[in-house]
Amino acid sequence: MIVKTNVKINLGLNVLRRRPDGYHDIETLFVPCYSYGDVIEIITGDDFSRTSARLFAKYSPMDFRLHLDEAPMIAQGISPDGKLMITIAREAGVGWNPLNDLCAKAYELLAKDFKLPPVKIFLEKNAPVGAGLGGGSADAAFVLKALNELFALGLNEDEPSADGKPSLREYAACLGSDCAFFIFNRPMIGTGRGDILRPLSSVAGQQITSENIFEKLGLDLRVIVPEGISVSTAEAYKCIQPRETADGANRQLKGAETLEMALMRPIEEWKDNIVNDFEVTVFKAHPELAAIKQSLYDAGAAYASMSGSGSALFALYRQ
């Protein structure tokens, strides 16, 4: 089975408070974005792969990098029990252990509850890494959905299965806070850690009936991923100042109303009312990102923002 993934953008991201479990409560609007995506193939046992030959030809492991510390363009791992082989190819290099990839963790998570046969996963990484677009989370969710279909596991998107097994959303939430969104892959308001999701019915006074809300609003989306800037989500959260202080008071911030209220405003008012709270600290560390955002407004954007914890930015232009 071969699947193609997409990424997401965050239209508004309010960090509300730090939770006792160390995570943060947020509110955001997740929106699917098809500017980038990866390709995943999953096969069982010794089945024929339609992907592997192309990957090994394009990302040859014999490619000699200029420096010994450069990550290889293709990397492979086999689980200790031999049931999972995962191959990851990426032009910029695979600088992580494939067995630690969320795709591998998705397989292992389901293997705890189901007798999955041995599989091989081939992942071609085209989506940016460390850009706040959720490419890794998308890969994990798409693997969960593919395994569910491939092996007829009977898992539902949002409700426990007939035999009491968790939903795909619940499995995805175990892998990462925004993984659950990609189970649905349509505009959703995310609260809690980002794993509590509900559909959005309207934006800027328009009823939303499809996944492409920007087309409905007469907007074109442009995504910018600056080269050489990667922002660690963990580091971004360490530096964030939540809207609610330790004593339960609320700090006075731009865009202080709820996100859903702000989204109902005319698009011309979004600039002053829909914010990404991570911009304060991330822009301080990377002022070039603030300059890029301003350039988007200078070029006529109706709205511009950083996505997630960065470094990607996006702009919405009137058609």
C-alpha positions in Angstrom: 0.0 0.0 0.0 1.3 3.4 -1.0 -0.1 6.6 0.6 0.8 10.3 0.1 0.6 12.6 3.1 0.2 16.3 3.6 1.1 18.8 6.3 -0.9 21.3 8.3 -0.9 25.0 9.2 -2.1 26.5 12.5 -4.5 29.4 11.9 -4.1 31.0 15.3 -2.3 29.3 18.2 -3.1 30.4 21.8 -1.0 28.8 24.6 -3.4 29.0 27.5 -1.8 27.4 30.5 0.8 24.9 31.7 -0.8 21.6 32.8 0.2 19.4 35.8 1.5 16.7 33.4 4.0 19.2 31.9 2.1 19.8 28.6 0.2 22.9 27.8 -3.4 23.6 27.0 -3.8 25.3 23.7 -6.4 26.4 21.2 -5.8 26.4 17.5 -7.4 25.8 14.1 -5.6 23.0 12.3 -6.0 23.3 8.5 -4.7 20.7 6.0 -2.0 22.0 3.7 -1.0 20.3 0.5 2.1 22.4 -0.3 4.3 19.6 1.1 3.9 15.9 1.8 5.7 12.5 2.1 5.3 9.2 0.4 4.9 6.0 2.5 4.8 2.4 1.3 3.9 -0.5 3.6 4.3 -4.0 2.5 4.0 -7.3 4.3 6.8 -9.9 4.6 8.5 -10.5 1.3 6.0 -8.8 -0.8 7.2 -6.8 -3.8 8.0 -3.1 -3.2 7.2 -0.6 -5.9 9.2 2.0 -4.0 12.5 0.6 -2.7 14.3 0.4 -6.0 13.5 4.0 -6.9 14.6 5.2 -3.4 17.9 3.3 -3.5 18.6 4.7 -6.9 17.7 8.3 -6.0 19.2 8.3 -2.5 22.1 6.0 -2.9 23.7 4.8 0.4 27.0 4.9 -1.5 26.7 8.6 -1.9 29.8 10.0 -0.2 29.0 13.2 1.8 31.5 16.0 1.9 32.0 15.6 5.7 31.9 12.5 7.8 29.3 14.1 10.2 26.8 14.7 7.4 23.7 12.5 7.7 23.2 9.8 5.0 20.4 10.4 2.5 19.0 6.9 3.1 18.9 5.0 6.4 17.5 1.7 7.5 16.6 0.0 10.7 15.3 -3.4 11.8 13.5 -3.9 15.1 15.0 -6.3 17.6 12.3 -8.8 17.0 12.8 -8.6 13.3 9.1 -7.8 12.6 9.7 -4.2 11.3 12.1 -3.0 8.7 11.9 0.8 8.1 13.8 2.6 5.3 13.8 6.4 5.3 15.1 8.5 2.4 15.6 12.3 2.5 17.7 14.6 0.3 18.9 16.7 3.2 19.9 13.6 5.1 18.4 11.3 7.7 19.8 12.5 11.0 17.8 10.2 13.3 17.5 6.5 14.0 14.8 5.2 11.7 13.5 3.0 14.6 12.8 6.2 16.5 10.7 7.7 13.7 7.0 8.1 14.4 6.2 5.7 11.6 8.0 3.0 13.4 6.4 4.0 16.7 3.0 3.8 15.0 3.6 0.2 14.0 4.9 -0.8 17.4 1.9 0.9 19.1 -0.6 -1.2 17.2 1.5 -4.3 17.4 1.0 -4.2 21.2 -2.8 -4.7 20.7 -2.9 -6.7 17.5 -1.0 -9.6 16.0 0.5 -7.7 13.1 2.6 -9.6 10.6 6.1 -8.4 9.8 6.1 -5.3 7.6 8.5 -3.1 5.7 7.9 0.6 5.7 9.5 2.8 3.1 9.3 6.6 3.8 10.4 9.3 1.4 10.7 12.5 3.4 9.8 15.6 1.3 8.1 17.6 4.0 10.3 20.0 5.9 11.6 18.9 9.3 11.4 21.2 12.3 9.2 23.8 10.5 6.0 23.6 12.5 4.1 21.9 9.7 3.6 18.5 11.4 5.1 16.4 8.7 6.3 13.7 11.2 2.9 13.7 12.9 1.2 13.2 9.5 3.4 10.3 8.7 2.4 8.6 12.0 -1.3 9.1 11.5 -1.2 7.9 7.9 0.7 4.8 9.0 -2.0 4.1 11.6 -4.7 4.5 9.0 -2.9 2.4 6.4 -2.3 -0.5 8.9 -5.9 -0.4 10.0 -7.0 -0.7 6.3 -4.3 -3.2 5.3 -5.0 -5.6 8.1 -8.7 -4.9 8.6 -8.3 -4.0 12.2 -11.7 -2.5 12.5 -10.7 0.7 14.2 -12.9 3.7 13.9 -11.8 7.3 13.5 -13.3 8.7 16.7 -15.2 6.0 18.6 -14.0 2.7 20.2 -14.4 -0.3 18.1 -17.0 -3.0 18.7 -14.5 -5.0 20.8 -13.5 -2.0 22.9 -10.2 -1.2 21.1 -9.3 2.6 21.2 -10.1 4.8 18.2 -7.5 5.8 15.7 -7.7 9.3 17.2 -6.8 7.8 20.6 -3.9 5.8 19.2 -2.6 8.9 17.3 -2.8 11.0 20.5 -0.4 8.6 22.1 2.2 9.4 19.5 2.1 13.2 19.5 -0.2 16.1 20.3 -1.1 17.0 16.7 -1.0 13.5 15.3 -4.8 13.1 16.0 -5.6 15.9 13.6 -4.3 13.9 10.7 -6.7 11.1 11.4 -9.5 13.4 10.3 -7.4 15.7 8.0 -10.0 18.4 7.7 -10.3 21.8 9.4 -10.6 21.2 13.2 -10.4 23.3 16.3 -7.8 21.7 18.6 -7.9 22.1 22.3 -6.3 20.3 25.3 -2.8 19.3 24.0 -4.2 19.7 20.5 -5.6 16.2 20.7 -9.2 17.2 21.6 -10.7 18.0 18.2 -14.0 19.2 16.9 -15.1 20.4 13.4 -15.4 24.1 12.6 -18.7 25.1 11.1 -18.0 28.7 10.0 -15.1 31.1 9.5 -15.5 34.9 8.8 -19.2 34.5 8.5 -19.0 31.7 5.9 -20.3 28.2 6.4 -17.5 25.6 6.0 -18.6 22.5 4.2 -15.3 21.2 2.8 -11.6 20.8 3.8 -10.5 23.8 1.6 -11.7 26.6 3.8 -9.4 29.2 2.0 -11.0 28.5 -1.4 -14.4 29.1 0.2 -13.2 32.4 1.6 -11.6 33.5 -1.7 -8.1 33.2 -0.4 -4.9 31.8 -1.8 -2.4 30.1 0.6 1.3 30.5 0.3 3.8 28.7 2.6 7.4 29.7 3.2 10.0 27.5 4.8 13.2 29.5 5.4 16.3 27.6 4.7 18.7 26.8 7.5 16.2 27.5 10.3 14.8 24.7 12.4 12.9 25.3 15.6 12.6 22.6 18.2 9.1 22.3 19.5 10.4 21.3 22.9 12.6 24.3 23.1 9.8 26.6 21.9 7.5 25.4 24.7 10.3 25.9 27.3 10.4 29.6 26.5 6.7 30.2 26.0 4.8 32.3 28.5 1.2 31.0 28.7 -1.7 33.3 28.7 -2.7 32.2 32.2 -0.1 32.9 34.9 0.8 30.5 37.7 -1.8 32.1 40.0 -4.6 31.6 37.5 -4.7 35.2 36.3 -4.8 36.1 32.6 -2.1 38.2 31.0 -3.3 41.0 28.8 -2.4 40.0 25.3 -3.1 41.0 21.8 -5.8 38.6 20.5 -7.1 37.9 24.0 -10.6 36.7 22.9 -11.2 33.1 22.2 -9.9 31.9 18.8 -13.3 30.9 17.6 -14.6 34.4 18.3 -11.6 35.9 16.4 -12.1 33.6 13.5 -15.6 34.9 13.0 -14.3 38.4 12.4 -13.9 39.8 8.9 -10.6 38.7 7.4 -9.3 42.3 7.4 -9.4 42.1 11.2 -7.5 38.9 11.6 -4.1 40.6 11.6 -4.9 42.3 14.9 -6.9 39.5 16.5 -5.6 36.1 15.5 -2.1 35.4 16.8 0.4 32.6 17.2 1.8 33.0 20.8 5.1 31.3 19.8 6.0 34.2 17.6 7.0 36.4 20.6 9.9 34.0 21.7 10.7 32.4 18.3 11.0 35.8 16.6 13.3 37.0 19.4 15.6 34.0 18.7 15.2 34.3 14.9 14.5 37.9 13.9 14.8 37.0 10.3 11.4 35.2 10.6 9.8 38.5 11.8 11.3 40.2 8.8 9.8 37.5 6.4 6.4 37.9 8.0 6.5 41.7 7.5 7.6 41.2 3.9 4.5 39.1 3.3 2.3 41.9 4.5 4.3 44.3 2.4 3.5 42.1 -0.6 -0.2 42.4 0.0 -1.1 39.5 2.3 -4.5 39.7 4.0 -3.1 37.7 6.8 0.3 36.2 7.7 1.6 34.1 10.5 4.0 31.5 11.7 2.7 27.9 11.8 3.0 25.9 15.0 6.3 26.6 16.8 8.0 27.6 13.5 10.0 28.1 11.4 7.5 27.9 8.5 5.3 31.0 7.8 2.3 31.3 5.7 0.3 34.1 4.0 -3.2 34.4 2.8 -3.9 36.5 -0.3 -7.2 37.7 -1.7 -7.9 35.9 -5.0 
